[in-house]
Structures are given as C-alpha cells and as structure tokens.
Amino acid sequence: MTTTLPAPQADDLQHDFDATISDDRRIEPRDWMPDAYRKTMIRQIAQHAHSEIIGMQPEGNWITRAPSLRRKAVLLAKVQDEAGHGMYLYSAAETLGADRADMTGKLITGRQKYSSIFNYPTLTYADVGVIGWLVDGAAICNQVPLCRASYGPYARAMVRICKEESFHQRQGYELLLTMMRGSDKQRAMVQEATNRFWWPSLMMFGPPDHRSPNTEQSMQWGIKRHTNDELRQRFVDMTVPQAAKLGVTLPDPDLRWNEERGRHDFGEIDWSEFDAVLKGDGPCNTQRVQHRRAAHEDGEWVRDAATAYAAKTAARRAEKKVAS
Ligand code: FAQ
C-alpha cells in the first residue's frame, strides 16, 4: 500500500512513528507506518503463522499412534493449540492489510516461508517429547522477547502464544522424563531423537548475525529485541542443564562451559543444511507443502458454504432493515 502525501505531512507522520518506536510504545493498525515496516511485519507474521500451521503435521503424524489415552488427549490438545496460534497470527497479519487467502496461496506455492524445523520427519514417539522440549523450547526463547515487539496486535498475540508454548515445552519434557525412567530401549529412543533434533533446533533462530539481512532494521524498529545469535546462545545455555537432568547427551563434542564468557561454547552449525532446507530441499519440504495444499483444496466446499451463508445472512439483514 503506497501512499503519497504532501512533504510536510509525510514528515509529521514519520516523526510520530519514530517517536512511538523510540518511546517504546506500540504501533496500532490505524497508525501510519512506513511501507517497509508494514512489509516486514507481514513477512514475519505470515511466516510465523505458516510455521504454526505446518508445524501441526510432524506431531499430528503420531496422534493415531499415541501409546495411551492420556498421551493421545495431550497430543491432540497440543496440536489444536498450534492451529489456534496460526489463527491469531493470520488475524494479526490481516490488521496490516494482508489477505488470508493470499497468504495461504503464497504458502502452498512456495512464495512464503515457514520454519525450517518442520521439514524434518518424526520417526518415533520420542520425537513428540523432543519437539516439545527443544522445538517449543526454542520457540519460547525466540518469542518471549516478541511480546514486546513494536506492533501491538503481534505483541499481544505473542503473550498468549508464549503461555501455551511454555505448557507445551513442559509436556514434552515430562514425556521424556517418563521415557528415561523406562526401559533401555526407551532411553535409546530419546537419545536418538535428541541427536536428530538438536542441530535443526539451533537453526530455528535463523542465519548467523553476519548473514541475517533483516536483523539490523528489525531491531531499529523494535520488532526484534535480540539478534539471532544472542537468542541461540540463550537457548543453548538454558538447555544444557535440562539435558543433564534428563540424562541425555547433546550431540556436540565442542559443547562446553566457557568460564571467561560465562556461557557455553558450541560447535559450528552446518549452514549448508539450513540453506538447502530453505531452498525446499529438506527431508520433508515437498510432503509438508503437498499435505497443506491437499487440505486447502479439500476444504474448498467449506469455504464456499461459509461465504454463501455469510452473503445470505447479510442479505436477510439488509431486507429486514428496509422493511423496518
Ligand atoms: N526457517 O534476516 P533473517 C513454532 C528466513 S513457531 C525458515 O535473520 P528475520 C511453534 C527469514 O524469514 C516457529 N526461514 O530474518 C511450534 C528471512 O527470509 P526472507 C516459527 C528462516 O525475520 C512449535 C531469511 O531467512 N517462529 O515453532 C528461518 O529477521 C512446535 C533471512 O533471515 C517464528 O516465525 C528458519 N528457521 O529473523 C509449532 C518466530 N530463519 O528475508 C508447532 C517469529 C530465518 O527471505 C510445533 N520470527 N529465515 O523473507 C522471527 O523471530 C524471525 O522471523 C526469525 C528470522 C528469527 C525466524
């Protein structure tokens, strides 16, 4: 949406926007904002919404094979929560003028991204626990600072999402604690799932700072409060003691406490793997997008029916108004 305004008015609007950001107040949907800010917010929120929706697939894969009624109920509720997060986020993007059908179209034709992590398969039930522990854990680490993001509707959606993600993280950790108290086979499953998900979880935070084209501007605008590398480091420091308590080994021979830095050092991430996943060449990219596309196509009749019902209700309301 490009708006050309006379110069003095444009300057005033820019000044008000800058003041809102520097005073750490929120930008609201009716406020003027630079086109580039709107575009960045739509990009990030759409990617985030798509991640929540595509993120239902890896764990959804285990709903019918959960090992008990309790685990099944918990997993169903968790996957449903992720759908809810997607819905809040699409609504937040709509307040910026984005169109939900357009965003879905861009997702299923590969023109908008979703998180790299959901392109990895879930091979055993331990993956459900590890996703809760590491993937939701990384998501919380990344999203808690977003509760203070400068765009009001996004920041407010994040508050509720973070509360639910914290619960998800605990359910994953509780599942893993239970498995670690079980048989040798169960313990081996947890270790094997941790080995597969550790590095992709670190990639969730995005490219290293020197290769992150958006960080600097997003930090100036108060969208991001920390860089990708800062949050990744925070996640490593938070997770190491949790792994020790659980009794699993994180698959990184270079991971050790650095007394001087007061943080953990960790090994080099394979960024060529991240780049390949982003290009569509991860283990499950094709399957994830195809599945989403099929669900969208299968749901066409529901959208048509809802649209027809809304039109009929509006017409009836208009008729009543004319009659009264
Ligand atoms: N995967 O310049 P930067 C969840 C893209 S929700 C794919 O650093 P930015 C809940 C990036 O978009 C997980 N693409 O970008 C759950 C950019 O693309 P461009 C999702 C990635 O935006 C749990 C390009 O690379 N969370 O897990 C990734 O400043 C369990 C350059 O990167 C969010 O979306 C990636 N990992 O920082 C659900 C949180 N990283 O410019 C189910 C909100 C980067 O070509 C089960 N988003 N890219 O369009 C953010 O915090 C930021 O957007 C970052 C990236 C940190 C992800």
Residues whose N, C-alpha, C, O or C-beta is under 5 A from the ligand:
A	BS01	FAQ	Q44 Q47 H48 S51 E52 G55 M56 E82 K113 Y114 S115 S116 V135 D136 A139 M203 M204 F205 G206 P207 S212 P213 N214 T215 S218
